[in-house]
Amino acid sequence: MKIAIVGAGIVGAAAAALLSRQGHQVVLIEAEEPARHASFANGAHLSEGDAETWLSPVKLAKIAARNMLPAPPIRVRLSLDAQLPRFLWLVCRHAAKRPSDLLPRMARRNAQILSAMNAPAHLYHRQSSGILQIFRSRAAMRRATKRRQTAKRIPLSPKECAEIAPGLQVKTLIGGVLFPEDATGDAHLFANYLVRMAEENGAEILTRRAAQKLAVKNGTVRAVITEGGAIEAERIVLALGEKTAGFAWKNLKIRIPIAPAAGYSATLPVRQEAPAPEVGITDPEKRIVISRLDDQIRVAGLVDIGRQARLPDPKRLRQLLRFLHAYAPDAVDFNKPRFWRGFRPMSPDGLPLLGRLPGFSNLFINAGHGHLGWTLALVSADLLSQSLKLTGDQDEDGLPLKALAPDRFGALGS
Ligand SMILES: Cc1cc2nc3c(=O)[nH]c(=O)nc-3n(C[C@H](O)[C@H](O)[C@H](O)COP(=O)(O)OP(=O)(O)OC[C@H]3O[C@@H](n4cnc5c(N)ncnc54)[C@H](O)[C@@H]3O)c2cc1C
C-alpha cells in the first residue's frame, strides 16, 4: 500500500520506519529537517512511570489556583481565541471517559517495541538506569506511591536517592520513587535513526517540502500538494504535531482539538571533575525533568498554554536553571546553556488522536501526544498500522483503538 506521512517528528518518523518495514511504500513529507520541532530538545524521558494525563477538572482547578503566582509549573492564559475555552471545556467533559490505564499500557508496549528494535544505545545516548521521581512533600509522595501499580517502582529515602544519583542535592527532599524500567534518550537523534531506517527499507524521504494542501475528491484524499508537486497515495497520515489542528482547519475546515503547550529546555555540558546524575530525574510537582545525555545534562519542562505561549519567556528559562542549580549545583558548567522552546501537541484527555478521520475514506491522523510523544511514538506507529487496515476498533493485543478515535470528542465540524 502507498502511504504518505506528513510530518517527520518522532511520531511521523516512527510511523515511517514501522510501516516501511512492513513492506508498505512510504513517502515521508517534512517541511524542514526531521525532528526540529517538539521532538528536538525535549525532556528525553521514556517514562512509563509518569504516563498520565496532566489535565483534568481537578488539575485545572489546581492550575487556576496557582495561575497568578510568579512561577507556576503549568500556566494558562486565556485569550480572545475561542479555541482555548473550547479545549478546556473538552478537558472537563472527557476526563472521566478516558480509560485510566491506557497511557501506562501504551507506554509499556512502546518500551517492548523499542527493546525489540535493539537500537544501539550510544546512537541516542540512552541511559537505562531508570527514572527517579523526587518529592519535597509527604502528601505528594504518598499520592505517587498509591497510584496505579502497573510500572515497577521502588520507594527511596533521601540518602538512597543520593546513592543512585551521585551529585544530587537531597537536603530539601523527603524521598523519591525509582522507576527502574524507565529510561532516557535523545528523541531528536532517535527520530533521525528512524528516518534512516525507513530510507533503508525503501521509503522516500522528502525534507524541506512543506505540505501545502490536500487534493480531496468525494471524501477521498487524492494527493498531498507540496511545493515540489503532488504526491499521490492510497493512505494519507497527518503527523504534524501541534500544527495538525491548523493544517486540518485550513485545508478541510475541520476542528481537531489539539492545543499547543509551550515548554522549555536548557542543555549544559557536564563538568568532568564533579559527580553528575546518570539516572533520569522528575519533579512531578514542579513539572521539571533532568536527563543525562552523554556528556551533557538537560533540564526541561514547564507548561504555558494560551495567550503568550507563543512568546519566548526568559523567566521560564531562568526557572529551569534555578531548579538545576538547586539539585545539581556542581554537575554542569552553568556558563554554557543551550536554550530551547517547543510546543507539546496536547489533546483534551491526554491520549493521542489516532485513526481515520470520519468523512474521509483514506485520511488518518497520528498526533496529539502531548508531553509523551517520545514515550508513545513507536506504539502509536504500531496502532496506526492496525488502523490503516480498516479492520476493526481493537488492536491484536487488546489496546482499544476506539479510545483513540479522532472524533471521540464529538463531530469534527466547525
Ligand atoms: C519541553 C518539552 C519537554 C518534553 N519532554 C518529553 C519527555 O521527556 N518525554 C516524552 O515522551 N515527551 C516529551 N515531550 C513531548 C514530545 O516532545 C512531543 O509529544 C513529541 O515531540 C511530538 O512529536 P510529533 O512528531 O507529534 O511533533 P513534532 O516533533 O512537532 O513534529 C511535527 C513535524 O511536522 C512538520 N510539519 C509541520 N507542518 C508541516 C507541513 N505543512 N508539511 C510538512 N511537515 C510539516 C514539522 O516540521 C515537524 O517536523 C516534551 C515536549 C516539550 C515541549
The ligand as a Gaussian input file, in Angstrom:
#p B3LYP/6-31G(d) Opt

LIG

0 1
 C        9.784000      20.989000      26.954000
 C        9.272000      19.657000      26.474000
 C        9.665000      18.509000      27.136000
 C        9.181000      17.263000      26.720000
 N        9.632000      16.132000      27.342000
 C        9.205000      14.922000      26.937000
 C        9.699000      13.738000      27.555000
 O       10.558000      13.792000      28.433000
 N        9.200000      12.541000      27.147000
 C        8.251000      12.456000      26.171000
 O        7.808000      11.346000      25.882000
 N        7.791000      13.557000      25.537000
 C        8.245000      14.781000      25.902000
 N        7.770000      15.916000      25.297000
 C        6.708000      15.772000      24.290000
 C        7.249000      15.357000      22.945000
 O        8.404000      16.115000      22.649000
 C        6.173000      15.566000      21.887000
 O        4.996000      14.901000      22.257000
 C        6.616000      15.000000      20.547000
 O        7.846000      15.559000      20.163000
 C        5.576000      15.257000      19.467000
 O        6.093000      14.696000      18.286000
 P        5.379000      14.924000      16.903000
 O        6.145000      14.146000      15.898000
 O        3.920000      14.675000      17.041000
 O        5.512000      16.501000      16.639000
 P        6.812000      17.394000      16.107000
 O        8.026000      16.825000      16.707000
 O        6.438000      18.763000      16.364000
 O        6.818000      17.024000      14.589000
 C        5.892000      17.538000      13.664000
 C        6.625000      17.693000      12.346000
 O        5.692000      18.117000      11.351000
 C        6.373000      19.003000      10.493000
 N        5.393000      19.820000       9.771000
 C        4.572000      20.769000      10.268000
 N        3.831000      21.310000       9.289000
 C        4.184000      20.657000       8.153000
 C        3.757000      20.746000       6.794000
 N        2.811000      21.618000       6.399000
 N        4.324000      19.918000       5.879000
 C        5.267000      19.014000       6.248000
 N        5.710000      18.904000       7.509000
 C        5.169000      19.701000       8.449000
 C        7.235000      19.837000      11.436000
 O        8.294000      20.477000      10.726000
 C        7.711000      18.761000      12.406000
 O        8.940000      18.186000      11.999000
 C        8.252000      17.171000      25.649000
 C        7.884000      18.332000      24.965000
 C        8.388000      19.568000      25.360000
 C        7.992000      20.796000      24.610000

